Protein backbone atom coordinates (compact mmCIF):
# COMPACT_ATOMS: atom_id res chain seq x y z
CA UNK A 1 0.00 0.00 0.00
CA UNK A 2 2.87 2.36 0.70
CA UNK A 3 4.16 1.99 -2.83
CA UNK A 4 0.78 2.93 -4.18
CA UNK A 5 0.74 6.12 -2.08
CA UNK A 6 4.24 7.08 -3.21
CA UNK A 7 3.30 6.66 -6.86
CA UNK A 8 0.23 8.76 -6.29
CA UNK A 9 2.26 11.56 -4.68
CA UNK A 10 4.64 11.63 -7.66
CA UNK A 11 1.69 12.05 -10.00
CA UNK A 12 0.41 15.06 -8.08
CA UNK A 13 3.80 16.79 -8.01
CA UNK A 14 4.00 16.97 -11.81
CA UNK A 15 0.88 19.16 -12.21
CA UNK A 16 2.10 21.41 -9.38
CA UNK A 17 5.38 22.01 -11.22
CA UNK A 18 3.48 22.83 -14.40
CA UNK A 19 1.18 25.18 -12.52
CA UNK A 20 4.16 26.97 -10.93
CA UNK A 21 5.79 27.31 -14.35
CA UNK A 22 2.65 28.79 -15.92
CA UNK A 23 1.92 31.04 -12.95
CA UNK A 24 5.39 32.59 -13.25
CA UNK A 25 4.80 33.15 -16.96
CA UNK A 26 1.42 34.73 -16.24
CA UNK A 27 2.92 37.04 -13.61
CA UNK A 28 5.54 38.32 -16.05
CA UNK A 29 3.03 38.74 -18.86
CA UNK A 30 0.67 40.64 -16.57
CA UNK A 31 3.51 43.02 -15.68
CA UNK A 32 4.11 43.78 -19.35
CA UNK A 33 0.39 44.26 -19.93
CA UNK A 34 0.19 46.70 -17.02
CA UNK A 35 3.12 48.67 -18.42
CA UNK A 36 1.58 48.87 -21.89
CA UNK A 37 -1.83 49.91 -20.57
CA UNK A 38 -0.24 52.60 -18.37
CA UNK A 39 1.68 54.03 -21.32
CA UNK A 40 -1.38 53.97 -23.60
CA UNK A 41 -3.57 55.71 -21.03
CA UNK A 42 -0.95 58.41 -20.53
CA UNK A 43 -0.43 58.88 -24.28
CA UNK A 44 -4.14 59.24 -25.02
CA UNK A 45 -4.67 61.51 -22.01
CA UNK A 46 -1.84 63.78 -23.13
CA UNK A 47 -3.14 63.88 -26.68
CA UNK A 48 -6.64 64.66 -25.42
CA UNK A 49 -5.33 67.55 -23.31
CA UNK A 50 -3.26 68.85 -26.22
CA UNK A 51 -6.42 68.97 -28.34
CA UNK A 52 -8.44 70.68 -25.60
CA UNK A 53 -5.93 73.43 -24.85
CA UNK A 54 -4.89 73.66 -28.55
CA UNK A 55 -1.19 73.54 -27.76
CA UNK A 56 1.36 74.42 -30.47
CA UNK A 57 3.14 71.11 -29.90
CA UNK A 58 2.60 67.79 -28.18
CA UNK A 59 3.69 69.14 -24.80
CA UNK A 60 1.04 67.38 -22.71
CA UNK A 61 1.58 64.15 -24.62
CA UNK A 62 5.32 64.24 -23.94
CA UNK A 63 4.76 65.14 -20.29
CA UNK A 64 2.21 62.41 -19.76
CA UNK A 65 4.40 59.86 -21.54
CA UNK A 66 7.32 60.74 -19.26
CA UNK A 67 5.04 60.32 -16.27
CA UNK A 68 3.75 57.04 -17.72
CA UNK A 69 7.29 55.77 -18.20
CA UNK A 70 8.13 56.53 -14.59
CA UNK A 71 4.88 54.99 -13.36
CA UNK A 72 5.36 51.83 -15.43
CA UNK A 73 8.91 51.42 -14.08
CA UNK A 74 7.56 51.69 -10.54
CA UNK A 75 4.91 49.07 -11.39
CA UNK A 76 7.60 46.84 -12.88
CA UNK A 77 9.92 47.11 -9.86
CA UNK A 78 7.12 46.43 -7.38
CA UNK A 79 5.86 43.50 -9.42
CA UNK A 80 9.33 41.96 -9.68
CA UNK A 81 9.75 42.30 -5.92
CA UNK A 82 6.48 40.45 -5.36
CA UNK A 83 7.48 37.70 -7.79
CA UNK A 84 10.90 37.26 -6.20
CA UNK A 85 9.36 37.17 -2.70
CA UNK A 86 6.86 34.51 -3.76
CA UNK A 87 9.62 32.53 -5.45
CA UNK A 88 11.70 32.71 -2.27
CA UNK A 89 8.76 31.50 -0.19
CA UNK A 90 8.27 28.56 -2.55
CA UNK A 91 11.94 27.64 -2.31
CA UNK A 92 11.87 27.86 1.49
CA UNK A 93 8.82 25.59 1.61
CA UNK A 94 10.62 23.04 -0.56
CA UNK A 95 13.70 23.23 1.66
CA UNK A 96 15.94 24.62 -1.07
CA UNK A 97 18.31 27.46 -0.34
CA UNK A 98 18.18 30.70 -2.32
CA UNK A 99 21.59 32.37 -2.45
CA UNK A 100 20.29 35.67 -3.81
CA UNK A 101 17.91 36.42 -0.95
CA UNK A 102 20.70 36.41 1.65
CA UNK A 103 22.72 39.24 0.12
C-alpha positions as CSV (number, residue, x, y, z in Angstrom):
1,X,0.0,0.0,0.0
2,X,2.9,2.4,0.7
3,X,4.2,2.0,-2.8
4,X,0.8,2.9,-4.2
5,X,0.7,6.1,-2.1
6,X,4.2,7.1,-3.2
7,X,3.3,6.7,-6.9
8,X,0.2,8.8,-6.3
9,X,2.3,11.6,-4.7
10,X,4.6,11.6,-7.7
11,X,1.7,12.0,-10.0
12,X,0.4,15.1,-8.1
13,X,3.8,16.8,-8.0
14,X,4.0,17.0,-11.8
15,X,0.9,19.2,-12.2
16,X,2.1,21.4,-9.4
17,X,5.4,22.0,-11.2
18,X,3.5,22.8,-14.4
19,X,1.2,25.2,-12.5
20,X,4.2,27.0,-10.9
21,X,5.8,27.3,-14.4
22,X,2.6,28.8,-15.9
23,X,1.9,31.0,-13.0
24,X,5.4,32.6,-13.3
25,X,4.8,33.2,-17.0
26,X,1.4,34.7,-16.2
27,X,2.9,37.0,-13.6
28,X,5.5,38.3,-16.1
29,X,3.0,38.7,-18.9
30,X,0.7,40.6,-16.6
31,X,3.5,43.0,-15.7
32,X,4.1,43.8,-19.4
33,X,0.4,44.3,-19.9
34,X,0.2,46.7,-17.0
35,X,3.1,48.7,-18.4
36,X,1.6,48.9,-21.9
37,X,-1.8,49.9,-20.6
38,X,-0.2,52.6,-18.4
39,X,1.7,54.0,-21.3
40,X,-1.4,54.0,-23.6
41,X,-3.6,55.7,-21.0
42,X,-0.9,58.4,-20.5
43,X,-0.4,58.9,-24.3
44,X,-4.1,59.2,-25.0
45,X,-4.7,61.5,-22.0
46,X,-1.8,63.8,-23.1
47,X,-3.1,63.9,-26.7
48,X,-6.6,64.7,-25.4
49,X,-5.3,67.5,-23.3
50,X,-3.3,68.9,-26.2
51,X,-6.4,69.0,-28.3
52,X,-8.4,70.7,-25.6
53,X,-5.9,73.4,-24.9
54,X,-4.9,73.7,-28.5
55,X,-1.2,73.5,-27.8
56,X,1.4,74.4,-30.5
57,X,3.1,71.1,-29.9
58,X,2.6,67.8,-28.2
59,X,3.7,69.1,-24.8
60,X,1.0,67.4,-22.7
61,X,1.6,64.1,-24.6
62,X,5.3,64.2,-23.9
63,X,4.8,65.1,-20.3
64,X,2.2,62.4,-19.8
65,X,4.4,59.9,-21.5
66,X,7.3,60.7,-19.3
67,X,5.0,60.3,-16.3
68,X,3.7,57.0,-17.7
69,X,7.3,55.8,-18.2
70,X,8.1,56.5,-14.6
71,X,4.9,55.0,-13.4
72,X,5.4,51.8,-15.4
73,X,8.9,51.4,-14.1
74,X,7.6,51.7,-10.5
75,X,4.9,49.1,-11.4
76,X,7.6,46.8,-12.9
77,X,9.9,47.1,-9.9
78,X,7.1,46.4,-7.4
79,X,5.9,43.5,-9.4
80,X,9.3,42.0,-9.7
81,X,9.8,42.3,-5.9
82,X,6.5,40.5,-5.4
83,X,7.5,37.7,-7.8
84,X,10.9,37.3,-6.2
85,X,9.4,37.2,-2.7
86,X,6.9,34.5,-3.8
87,X,9.6,32.5,-5.5
88,X,11.7,32.7,-2.3
89,X,8.8,31.5,-0.2
90,X,8.3,28.6,-2.5
91,X,11.9,27.6,-2.3
92,X,11.9,27.9,1.5
93,X,8.8,25.6,1.6
94,X,10.6,23.0,-0.6
95,X,13.7,23.2,1.7
96,X,15.9,24.6,-1.1
97,X,18.3,27.5,-0.3
98,X,18.2,30.7,-2.3
99,X,21.6,32.4,-2.4
100,X,20.3,35.7,-3.8
101,X,17.9,36.4,-1.0
102,X,20.7,36.4,1.7
103,X,22.7,39.2,0.1
